[in-house]
Amino acid sequence: MKWFSCSFLLVLILLSGCTNIQRLSHMHGDSALQQNIYTYSDGEKSIYYTFNTGNSASDTFVFFYGGSGCASWKSVMPDYIEGFETDATVFVLNKRFVPDKSLGVFDCGDDFHISNNLEQWVSDYLSFIESKVAESTLAPKNVILVGVSEGALVAVKVAAQSNLVSHLAVIGSGAWSMRESLNRLYEKNVIPIDVNSEWEEVAADPGSITKKKYGHPYRWWSEIMDHSPINDYLELEIPILVGMGENDTSVPFESAEYLASRFDDEGKNNLKVNIYPEADHQLNSESGSYREAFFRELAANVQNSAQN
C-alpha cells in the first residue's frame, strides 16, 4: 500500500523523467526562468513563465497546462519543449497557490486544494490565454494548447470553448475517465489496488479536502474519477496531436486508442495519435525520450498549416 501511494502520486504529478534532485538543480541554475505574476479577475494570482523558441518571438503562441499536484513548471522548462524548432512565444502557467520553486512532493496546502478543480482550471487557463493574446501587439496566427496528463482535460475543454485556439497537443492522456483507466491498469496488474473496492470511502465524503487517498483529497477524486473528455474532443475541428507511451503506468495507451476509434466512427480526420514503443507517462524509454520527436512533429504540423 505504501509503495503504491508514493509511486502513484509521483507519476501523476508531472512531467519529465528527471529526478527531483535534477529538477531542483534546474530551478536554481543559470538557465532557470524568471517568474511572472498573472492576476485573475477575483484578485488571486498564479505564477507563469514565458520564453521564445527558435530565433525570435513570432505570431505563434504556445500555452502549457500541466498535470496533477502542485509542482512548478520551472523545474523542467524550457528544456521540456526541446524539439519544437520553430519561432514561437511560449507561456507556461502554474496553478493557483503553486510556488515558484515547488517540486510538489509535500502537501500542497488547503488554499491549493480548494481551488484545485476542473471548473477553476478551465476558467483560469482560458482567462490567461485570452489576456496574453489581447496584450500582443501582433495578433497570433497560431495559438497552440499543450495539455500534459491531467492538464489535457483542461486544454481540450478550453479548446472547445475558445475560437482563438488553432492546434491542440496532448501528452499522457486519452479519452477514458480515470475510473476506466485505473480499472484497466488493475486488470493488467500494473497497479495493485482495485479502485472501485475503495470508492465508498470517497463517496461518503466527496467534498473533503482534508481526507486523502493516495496523496489526493477526496474532493479531487470525486470530481475527476468519472470525467471523460470525449465529447469535448469530438467538438473540435482543429488539428489534434496526442502522444502516449506504450508502457504508461498512469494512463493506459488504450485510452488513446479509444479516442482514435471514436474519431474514426464519426468520420473525423483531424486527430493524430502516436503510441511510442516502451515509453512511459512522460514519453521516456530506456533508449531515450520521445518528447523531442513529439514536439518536432507538432512544429511541423503548425508550419504545414501555415502553408496551406
C-alpha positions in Angstrom: 0.0 0.0 0.0 2.7 2.5 0.9 4.6 1.7 -2.3 1.5 2.3 -4.4 0.7 5.6 -2.6 4.1 7.1 -3.3 4.6 5.9 -6.9 1.0 6.7 -7.9 1.4 10.3 -6.7 4.8 10.8 -8.4 3.7 9.5 -11.8 0.6 11.7 -11.8 2.3 14.9 -10.7 4.2 16.0 -13.9 6.4 16.0 -16.4 9.8 14.8 -17.4 11.9 11.8 -16.4 14.2 13.9 -14.3 14.7 13.1 -10.6 13.7 15.6 -8.0 17.4 16.4 -7.4 17.8 17.2 -11.1 14.6 19.4 -11.1 15.8 21.3 -8.0 19.2 21.9 -9.6 17.5 23.1 -12.8 15.3 25.6 -10.9 18.4 27.2 -9.2 20.7 27.1 -12.3 21.7 29.9 -14.6 19.1 29.0 -17.2 16.2 29.0 -14.7 13.2 31.0 -16.0 12.2 34.1 -14.1 8.7 34.1 -12.6 5.9 36.5 -13.7 2.6 37.1 -12.0 -0.8 36.8 -13.6 -3.7 38.3 -11.6 -7.2 36.8 -12.1 -10.4 38.9 -12.0 -11.1 37.7 -8.5 -7.7 39.1 -7.3 -6.0 35.8 -6.9 -2.7 35.1 -8.7 -0.7 32.5 -10.5 2.9 32.3 -11.4 3.8 31.9 -15.1 6.9 31.7 -17.3 7.5 32.9 -20.8 10.3 32.4 -23.3 10.9 32.1 -27.0 11.8 29.1 -29.1 13.6 29.4 -32.4 15.4 32.6 -33.2 12.8 35.2 -32.1 9.3 35.9 -31.0 6.7 35.2 -33.6 3.0 35.1 -34.4 2.8 31.6 -32.9 1.9 31.3 -29.2 2.2 28.0 -27.3 0.3 27.7 -23.9 1.1 24.8 -21.5 -1.0 23.4 -18.7 0.4 20.6 -16.5 -0.6 17.6 -14.6 -1.9 17.0 -11.1 -0.3 18.1 -7.9 1.5 21.4 -7.1 4.8 21.1 -8.9 6.1 24.2 -10.7 6.8 24.2 -14.4 10.1 26.0 -13.5 11.7 22.6 -12.7 11.6 21.4 -16.4 11.2 24.4 -18.7 12.4 25.4 -21.2 14.1 22.0 -21.8 10.8 20.2 -21.9 9.8 21.6 -25.3 13.1 20.8 -26.9 12.3 19.7 -30.5 9.8 22.5 -31.2 12.2 24.1 -33.6 10.2 27.0 -34.9 9.8 30.6 -33.8 7.2 30.8 -31.1 6.4 32.6 -27.8 5.8 30.0 -25.0 3.6 30.7 -22.0 3.6 28.2 -19.1 1.0 28.7 -16.3 1.3 27.2 -12.8 -1.9 26.5 -11.0 -3.0 28.9 -8.2 -1.0 28.7 -5.0 1.9 26.8 -6.6 5.2 28.5 -5.5 7.9 29.4 -8.0 10.2 26.6 -6.9 7.8 23.9 -5.8 8.6 20.3 -6.5 5.1 19.2 -5.4 6.5 16.4 -3.2 4.9 17.7 0.0 1.3 18.7 0.9 0.1 21.4 -1.4 -1.9 23.3 1.3 -5.6 23.9 1.8 -5.7 27.0 -0.5 -4.4 24.9 -3.3 -6.8 22.1 -2.7 -9.8 24.4 -2.5 -9.0 25.8 -6.0 -7.8 22.6 -7.5 -10.8 21.6 -9.5 -11.7 21.3 -13.2 -14.0 24.3 -13.3 -11.3 26.6 -11.8 -8.6 25.2 -14.0 -10.6 25.9 -17.2 -11.6 29.4 -16.1 -8.0 30.3 -15.2 -6.4 28.8 -18.3 -9.0 30.5 -20.6 -8.6 33.8 -18.8 -4.8 33.6 -19.1 -4.8 32.7 -22.8 -7.3 35.5 -23.7 -5.3 38.0 -21.7 -1.9 37.2 -23.3 -3.4 37.2 -26.8 -5.1 40.5 -26.2 -1.8 42.0 -24.9 0.1 41.1 -28.0 0.9 43.9 -30.4 0.6 41.4 -33.3 -2.3 39.1 -33.2 -1.0 35.5 -33.3 -1.8 33.4 -36.3 -1.4 30.2 -34.3 -2.5 29.5 -30.7 -1.4 26.1 -29.6 -2.5 24.5 -26.4 -0.4 21.7 -24.8 -2.1 19.7 -22.1 0.1 17.2 -20.1 -1.6 14.3 -18.2 -4.4 15.9 -16.1 -3.8 19.1 -18.0 -5.2 17.5 -21.1 -8.7 17.6 -19.6 -8.2 21.4 -19.2 -6.7 22.0 -22.6 -9.3 20.1 -24.6 -12.2 21.8 -22.8 -10.6 25.3 -23.3 -10.0 24.5 -27.0 -13.7 23.5 -27.3 -14.7 26.9 -25.8 -12.3 29.3 -27.5 -12.1 30.2 -31.2 -8.6 31.6 -30.6 -7.1 28.1 -30.5 -5.6 26.7 -33.7 -3.9 23.5 -32.5 -4.2 21.1 -29.6 -1.4 18.8 -28.4 -1.7 16.2 -25.6 0.8 14.2 -23.7 0.0 11.2 -21.4 -3.8 11.3 -21.8 -6.5 9.8 -23.9 -10.3 9.9 -23.6 -11.2 7.4 -20.9 -12.3 8.6 -17.5 -9.9 8.0 -14.6 -12.0 5.1 -13.3 -11.8 3.4 -16.7 -8.1 3.9 -16.9 -7.4 2.7 -13.4 -9.6 -0.3 -13.9 -7.6 -1.2 -17.0 -4.3 -0.8 -15.2 -5.6 -3.0 -12.4 -6.7 -5.7 -14.9 -3.2 -5.6 -16.5 -1.6 -5.9 -13.0 0.1 -2.6 -13.4 -1.3 -1.3 -10.1 -2.3 -3.4 -7.1 -5.4 -1.5 -6.0 -8.9 -2.1 -7.1 -10.2 1.5 -7.1 -13.8 0.5 -7.1 -13.5 -1.5 -3.9 -12.2 1.6 -2.1 -14.6 4.1 -3.6 -17.2 4.0 -0.8 -14.9 6.0 1.5 -14.6 8.8 -1.1 -18.3 8.7 -2.0 -19.2 9.1 1.7 -17.5 12.5 1.9 -16.8 13.7 -1.7 -16.2 17.3 -0.8 -13.5 16.8 1.8 -10.1 18.4 1.2 -8.6 17.0 4.4 -9.3 13.3 3.9 -7.0 11.9 1.3 -6.3 8.8 -0.7 -3.0 8.2 -2.4 -1.9 11.8 -2.0 -5.1 13.5 -3.3 -8.1 14.8 -1.3 -11.5 13.1 -1.7 -12.7 16.2 -3.5 -10.2 15.8 -6.2 -11.0 12.1 -6.7 -14.8 12.7 -6.7 -14.5 15.5 -9.4 -12.0 13.7 -11.6 -12.9 10.0 -11.3 -15.7 9.8 -13.8 -15.0 12.8 -16.1 -14.3 11.9 -19.7 -13.2 14.5 -22.2 -14.5 12.6 -25.3 -17.4 15.0 -26.0 -15.0 18.0 -25.8 -12.6 16.2 -28.2 -15.4 15.4 -30.7 -16.4 19.1 -30.9 -13.0 20.1 -32.2 -12.2 20.7 -35.9 -8.7 21.9 -35.3 -5.6 19.7 -35.7 -5.0 17.5 -32.6 -1.8 15.6 -31.8 -1.8 13.0 -29.0 1.3 11.2 -27.7 1.2 8.3 -25.2 3.7 5.7 -24.1 3.1 2.0 -24.6 4.2 1.4 -21.0 2.4 4.3 -19.4 1.5 3.2 -15.8 -0.7 6.2 -15.1 -3.0 6.2 -18.1 -3.2 3.1 -20.3 -2.4 3.7 -24.0 -5.7 2.0 -24.8 -7.4 5.3 -23.7 -5.8 7.0 -26.7 -6.8 4.1 -29.0 -10.4 4.6 -27.8 -10.1 8.3 -28.7 -8.9 7.4 -32.2 -11.6 4.9 -32.7 -14.3 7.4 -31.8 -12.9 9.9 -34.3 -12.9 7.2 -37.0 -16.6 6.3 -36.1 -17.5 10.0 -36.5 -15.6 10.3 -39.8 -13.3 13.0 -38.4 -9.7 13.2 -39.7 -8.2 16.0 -37.6 -6.6 13.7 -35.0 -3.2 12.0 -34.9 -2.4 9.6 -32.2 1.2 8.3 -31.6 1.8 5.4 -29.2 5.5 5.3 -28.5 7.0 1.9 -28.0 8.2 1.1 -24.5 7.7 4.7 -23.4 6.3 5.8 -20.1 3.8 8.5 -19.0 6.4 11.2 -19.8 7.2 9.6 -23.2 10.6 8.4 -21.9 12.0 5.0 -22.7 15.2 3.2 -21.9 16.5 4.2 -25.3 15.7 7.9 -24.8 12.9 10.4 -24.8 10.2 10.6 -27.5 9.2 14.1 -26.4 11.6 15.8 -28.7 10.1 13.8 -31.7 6.6 14.7 -30.4 7.3 18.5 -30.4 9.2 18.3 -33.7 6.1 16.8 -35.2 3.9 19.4 -33.6 6.1 22.2 -35.0 5.9 20.6 -38.5 2.1 20.4 -38.2 1.9 24.1 -37.4 4.2 25.1 -40.3 2.2 22.9 -42.7 -1.0 24.6 -41.6 0.5 28.0 -42.3 1.4 26.9 -45.8 -2.0 25.5 -46.7 
